[in-house]
Amino acid sequence: MLEYGTPGTLPPLERILDHARRLAVPAGHLAVDNALSRAQFLFWAHNIWDVARSLVEHDSALLPDRELLEARAADVGAQPGMSSFSEPELAELAGAFEVYRTRYATTSAAAQVIDELFVPQLLEVELGFQGIGARYPRRPRIDGGDAHESRLLGHCRTAHTRYTQAKTSVTDLVYRQVCRSLDQLRGCPSPTNAVVARYDLLIRLYNQRHPGSSVPLLHIPADTFTRHPTDPARPEGQSPSA
C-alpha cells in the first residue's frame, strides 16, 4: 500500500513492544527457552518497526545497522550461546538490511526485491524441509502435522483466498508477487536458470513426499487472483500476471 501512495501512520513503538512481550511460540512448535523467545520477539518488534518507519518516512537510513543490532540484542536480553544472536546471524542480518540502505535498494520496486532476493531464498528454505537440509530435513513440529508441508503453497493459497474476500494483508501482497515471480520463472525460455531448476526440484521432492496428493505447482497462478483496489491500472494488452 505504501508503494502505491496510500498514507500510513505507525502506532507508538512502546505499544508494539508491549504486544511483543505477551507473545508466545505457537502450539506445535518445538520447545523454546522463555528467555530466548522473549528476546527474539522484542528484537524483531524493534526491527519491524524500523522497517515500517523507513517506509512511511521514505528514509532507508532509519533501518538498523550492525552497531544498532548488537546494542538492541543486548537490550532485549540476548545471552552468550543464543544461536539467534550469534556472530554469523547478526552479520547476515546486518548485511541484509544494508542491501536496503543502498541507492539500488531504495530505488528498486518491491517486486524486484521479492523476485531477486526473497524468492530464491524462500525456495532454499522450502527445499530444506523436503529433505535437502542437513539440520532440519523436515519441519520440526510436535503437533503431528505434515513434517514436509509446503508453507509456500499454503501462503499462496491463503493469499488467493483473501484477495477473493478483499481482506488482504501485507503478507498476502508479498505472496501474490511470489506467485507472479514463479509464473515468470516457469515461462523463462532459458533451461539453465538456476532458480527455475530449484523450483522444479522442490516440486519433484514435494510430490515424492506426498504421493497421494501430488501437485503440478507449489504456487497459485497469479492471473487467477482477484485484482486489489490499490493495483495500478494494467496497460492494455498486458498479461494479468505481469
C-alpha positions in Angstrom: 0.0 0.0 0.0 2.8 2.4 0.8 4.3 1.7 -2.6 1.1 2.9 -4.2 1.0 6.1 -2.2 -1.5 5.3 0.5 -0.7 7.4 3.6 0.4 5.4 6.5 0.8 6.0 10.3 2.6 3.9 12.9 1.5 3.0 16.4 3.9 4.1 19.2 6.9 1.8 19.5 6.0 1.0 23.1 2.7 -0.4 22.1 4.4 -2.7 19.7 6.8 -3.8 22.4 4.1 -4.4 24.9 2.4 -6.7 22.4 5.7 -8.5 21.8 6.2 -9.1 25.5 2.9 -11.0 25.6 3.6 -13.3 22.6 4.3 -17.0 23.0 5.6 -19.6 20.5 2.6 -21.2 18.6 1.2 -24.6 19.5 3.1 -27.4 17.9 6.4 -25.5 17.8 9.5 -27.1 19.3 10.1 -26.1 22.9 12.0 -22.8 23.2 13.6 -21.3 26.3 11.4 -18.5 27.6 14.4 -16.1 27.7 15.2 -16.8 24.1 11.7 -16.4 22.8 11.1 -13.2 24.7 14.4 -11.7 23.4 13.5 -12.8 19.8 10.0 -11.3 19.9 11.3 -8.0 21.3 14.3 -7.8 18.9 12.1 -8.4 15.9 9.4 -6.0 17.1 12.1 -3.3 17.1 13.4 -4.3 13.7 9.9 -4.4 12.1 9.0 -1.1 13.5 12.2 0.4 12.0 11.3 -1.1 8.6 7.8 0.3 8.7 9.1 3.7 9.8 11.6 3.8 7.0 8.8 3.2 4.5 6.4 5.8 6.0 9.2 8.4 6.2 10.8 7.4 2.9 14.2 7.2 4.7 16.2 4.0 4.4 18.8 5.4 6.8 16.3 4.5 9.6 17.0 0.8 9.0 19.3 -0.6 11.7 23.0 -1.1 11.1 25.3 -3.7 12.7 26.1 -1.5 15.7 22.4 -0.8 16.4 21.6 -4.5 16.0 24.2 -5.5 18.5 23.0 -2.9 21.0 19.4 -3.9 20.5 20.3 -7.6 21.1 21.9 -6.7 24.4 18.9 -4.6 25.4 16.4 -7.3 24.9 18.3 -9.8 26.9 20.4 -11.8 24.4 22.8 -14.1 26.2 26.0 -15.8 25.1 25.1 -19.1 23.5 21.8 -18.0 22.0 22.2 -19.0 18.3 19.7 -16.4 17.2 22.1 -13.7 18.2 25.4 -15.3 17.2 28.1 -13.5 15.3 27.1 -15.2 11.9 23.4 -14.5 12.5 23.9 -10.8 13.3 26.4 -10.4 10.4 24.0 -11.9 7.9 21.1 -9.8 9.2 23.1 -6.6 9.1 24.2 -7.4 5.6 20.5 -7.9 4.5 19.5 -4.6 6.0 22.5 -2.9 4.3 21.1 -4.0 0.9 18.1 -1.9 1.5 20.2 1.1 2.7 21.9 1.4 -0.7 20.8 3.6 -3.6 19.9 0.5 -5.6 17.6 -0.9 -3.0 15.9 2.4 -2.3 15.1 3.0 -5.9 14.1 -0.6 -6.8 10.5 -1.7 -6.7 9.2 -4.1 -4.0 8.6 -6.6 -6.8 12.3 -6.6 -7.7 13.3 -7.2 -4.1 10.9 -10.2 -3.9 11.9 -11.6 -7.3 15.7 -11.2 -6.8 16.2 -11.7 -3.1 13.1 -13.3 -1.4 12.0 -15.9 -3.9 15.5 -17.6 -4.3 16.0 -17.8 -0.5 12.4 -19.0 0.0 13.0 -21.9 -2.3 16.1 -22.9 -0.4 14.2 -22.9 2.9 11.4 -25.0 1.4 13.9 -27.4 -0.1 15.5 -27.9 3.3 12.2 -29.1 4.7 11.8 -31.6 1.8 15.0 -33.4 2.9 17.8 -31.3 1.5 18.6 -29.6 4.8 21.3 -31.1 7.0 20.0 -29.5 10.2 16.2 -29.8 9.6 15.4 -32.3 6.8 11.8 -32.0 7.9 9.8 -29.4 9.7 10.5 -29.6 13.5 6.9 -29.8 14.6 5.4 -31.7 17.5 1.7 -31.4 16.7 1.5 -34.5 14.5 1.1 -32.4 11.4 2.8 -32.9 8.0 6.6 -32.6 8.6 7.0 -31.9 4.9 4.2 -29.4 4.5 4.8 -26.7 1.9 4.3 -23.4 3.6 5.0 -21.8 0.3 1.8 -23.4 -1.2 -0.1 -22.7 2.0 0.7 -19.0 2.0 -0.1 -18.7 -1.7 -3.5 -20.4 -1.2 -4.3 -18.1 1.7 -3.3 -15.0 -0.3 -5.6 -16.2 -3.1 -8.5 -16.7 -0.8 -8.0 -13.3 0.9 -7.8 -11.5 -2.4 -11.2 -13.0 -3.3 -12.6 -11.8 0.1 -11.0 -8.4 -0.2 -9.2 -8.9 3.1 -5.6 -8.8 2.1 -2.7 -8.3 4.4 0.9 -7.3 3.7 1.8 -11.0 3.7 -0.8 -11.6 1.0 0.6 -8.8 -1.1 4.0 -10.4 -0.9 2.8 -13.9 -1.8 0.9 -12.7 -4.8 4.1 -11.2 -6.1 5.8 -14.5 -5.3 3.2 -16.2 -7.5 3.9 -13.7 -10.3 7.6 -14.3 -9.9 7.2 -18.1 -10.1 4.9 -17.7 -13.1 7.6 -15.7 -14.9 10.3 -18.1 -14.0 8.3 -21.1 -15.3 7.8 -19.2 -18.5 11.5 -18.5 -18.8 12.9 -19.8 -22.1 16.4 -20.5 -20.5 16.7 -24.0 -19.2 19.9 -23.0 -17.4 18.1 -20.6 -15.0 19.3 -21.8 -11.5 16.2 -20.6 -9.7 13.9 -22.4 -12.1 15.9 -25.6 -11.5 15.5 -25.2 -7.8 11.8 -24.7 -8.1 11.4 -27.7 -10.3 13.4 -29.8 -7.8 11.2 -28.6 -5.0 8.0 -29.6 -6.8 9.5 -33.0 -7.5 10.6 -33.6 -3.9 7.3 -32.4 -2.5 5.4 -34.9 -4.8 7.7 -37.7 -3.7 6.8 -37.0 -0.1 3.1 -36.7 -1.0 2.3 -39.5 -3.5 -1.4 -39.4 -2.8 -1.7 -35.6 -3.3 0.8 -34.5 -5.8 0.6 -31.1 -7.4 1.8 -29.6 -10.7 2.8 -26.3 -8.9 3.6 -25.1 -5.4 2.1 -21.7 -6.1 -1.2 -20.3 -7.4 -1.1 -18.8 -10.9 -1.1 -15.0 -10.5 -3.7 -14.4 -13.2 -6.3 -16.2 -11.1 -6.1 -13.6 -8.3 -8.8 -11.0 -7.9 -7.5 -7.6 -8.5 -6.7 -5.5 -5.5 -8.2 -1.9 -5.1 -4.6 -0.5 -4.9 -3.4 -2.2 -8.0 -2.2 0.3 -10.6 -4.1 0.3 -13.9 -2.8 -2.5 -16.2 -1.6 -1.4 -19.6 -3.7 -2.5 -22.5 -2.7 -6.0 -23.7 -0.6 -6.7 -20.6 -0.9 -10.2 -19.0 -2.8 -10.3 -15.7 0.2 -11.9 -14.1 2.6 -9.2 -15.2 
